[in-house]
Amino acid sequence: MLDIFNTYATDGKAEEEGVVIDLGDGSSMTVARSGNDNYVEKILAEGEKYKAVLATKTPESKELDKKITTEVLADTILVGFKGLSYKGKPLKYSRANAILLLGVKDFRKKVLEEATKFENFKAKLEDEDGKN
């Protein structure tokens, strides 16, 4: 028999607050789930704010779209990291450093890949004592 909870349920708190993803070499990042309520709210607000400019489909509007996307990801998806550096300089987690790292296309892809993995956010069945 297919248990829907065991197969499809996700942890809403983890989706919003993030889960730690091991990147190896003592490095990790904390990512919230793609499409979480915080993300949706922020991306819609930013899109509305710059609607006229984004609709022009100019090189400037494409750059603005990339900037908005990176900032929204920094605010709502990449919610922490440790053990990361950039050009040899160790970085502590901050919004500015998250934006810097998300400016690297393939790191941004890795963040989004982990943020969309259903398995990262699956709910765990608690035992009768309320413990996992």
Secondary structure, DSSP 8 states (H G I E B T S, - for coil): ---HHHHH-B-HHHHHH-EEEEEETTEEEEE--TT-HHHHHHHHHHHHHTHHHHTT--HHHHHHHHHHHHHHHHHHTEEEEESEEETTEEE---HHHHHHHHTSHHHHHHHHHHHH-GGGGB-----TTS--
